[in-house]
Structures are given as C-alpha cells and as structure tokens.
Amino acid sequence: MVGGSIEEGFQVFISDVSKPFGAVRQVSPDGRSEIVVYVENAGDFTIPLDAVKTTHFQKVIVDFDKLDGRLQKAIKRAHDAEDRSI
C-alpha cells in the first residue's frame, strides 16, 4: 500500500476520478490485515489491505480486480438509488 495510514471515515474509491462507493468503518478489526467498508445500498464488506492501491487526502483507492465478486457487484450498484436529475 502506497501513501498514508487509513482511518475510519475515509471515503473509498476505485480511482481518483470516480465517485466514492463507500466509507471505512473499521481498520484492521481484531488485528486482521483488512478494512471494513460500508458500501452505499449494500452494507458492510471487508477489503484486504493488499487490495488497497494508495491512500491520500482522506481517500482510499482500491484495486477493483482484487476485490471479491460480491463486492464488485455492490460497487457497481452503489449509486443506483441516487436521483440523477439533481
């Protein structure tokens, strides 16, 4: 992982130019090398720290290809409930 440390409340992204899909709720719960992320419209998921590309400016950027399929689907649907006319 390149960059700074991860803290609760940081937003989580697929890239610097994408919308955030969630927020960090826990860092290394029970000493495990992972973060718990709340994904909009889907709930909590764990992300292994080796899937984190970088952290900066209170952002966590993850490698989409290293995430499990269930989480990938949740990310794709994270903004489905938004009103696109706003």
Secondary structure per residue as TSV (DSSP state, phi and psi in degrees):
chain	resnum	aa	ss	phi	psi
A	1	M	-	360.0	127.9
A	2	V	E	-98.1	145.3
A	3	G	E	107.5	-161.2
A	4	G	S	-87.6	-171.2
A	5	S	-	-78.2	159.7
A	6	I	-	-99.5	138.9
A	7	E	-	-129.5	155.5
A	8	E	T	-57.5	140.0
A	9	G	T	96.0	-16.5
A	10	F	-	-61.9	143.0
A	11	Q	E	-82.3	152.1
A	12	V	E	-118.5	135.1
A	13	F	E	-133.1	162.7
A	14	I	S	-89.3	-30.7
A	15	S	S	-153.2	170.4
A	16	D	T	-65.8	-21.3
A	17	V	T	-103.9	-0.6
A	18	S	S	-90.2	166.7
A	19	K	-	-75.3	151.3
A	20	P	-	-67.1	143.2
A	21	F	-	-105.1	-8.3
A	22	G	E	-174.9	-170.3
A	23	A	E	-140.9	147.8
A	24	V	E	-70.4	127.3
A	25	R	E	-103.5	-33.9
A	26	Q	E	-145.5	148.4
A	27	V	E	-118.0	126.9
A	28	S	S	47.4	56.8
A	29	P	G	-60.8	136.5
A	30	D	G	53.7	29.3
A	31	G	G	78.5	3.0
A	32	R	-	-75.4	153.2
A	33	S	S	-86.6	68.7
A	34	E	E	-157.1	167.2
A	35	I	E	-121.4	152.0
A	36	V	E	-103.2	126.1
A	37	V	E	-122.2	132.3
A	38	Y	E	-85.6	121.8
A	39	V	E	-101.0	127.8
A	40	E	T	-53.2	134.1
A	41	N	T	67.4	10.4
A	42	A	T	-139.4	-23.2
A	43	G	E	103.9	-161.5
A	44	D	E	-86.8	140.3
A	45	F	E	-137.6	152.4
A	46	T	E	-99.8	143.0
A	47	I	E	-127.1	122.9
A	48	P	E	-65.3	145.0
A	49	L	G	-62.2	-25.3
A	50	D	G	-72.7	-7.4
A	51	A	G	-91.5	-3.7
A	52	V	E	-85.9	121.9
A	53	K	E	-78.7	-48.3
A	54	T	E	-162.6	165.1
A	55	T	E	-136.3	136.5
A	56	H	E	-167.7	151.0
A	57	F	T	49.9	42.1
A	58	Q	T	60.2	30.8
A	59	K	E	-118.9	143.1
A	60	V	E	-116.1	121.3
A	61	I	E	-105.0	125.0
A	62	V	E	-112.3	158.0
A	63	D	-	-89.2	107.0
A	64	F	G	-53.5	-39.8
A	65	D	G	-67.5	-18.4
A	66	K	G	-93.4	1.6
A	67	L	S	-92.4	152.6
A	68	D	-	-70.9	155.4
A	69	G	H	-57.2	-37.9
A	70	R	H	-63.4	-41.4
A	71	L	H	-69.1	-39.6
A	72	Q	H	-57.9	-43.6
A	73	K	H	-63.6	-41.6
A	74	A	H	-63.0	-39.4
A	75	I	H	-63.9	-43.1
A	76	K	H	-62.1	-26.8
A	77	R	H	-103.0	2.8
A	78	A	T	-57.9	-30.9
A	79	H	T	-108.0	13.0
A	80	D	T	-61.0	-31.7
A	81	A	T	-82.9	-4.8
A	82	E	S	-72.4	147.7
A	83	D	-	-82.7	108.4
A	84	R	T	-75.2	-7.0
A	85	S	T	-83.7	-6.5
A	86	I	-	-90.3	360.0
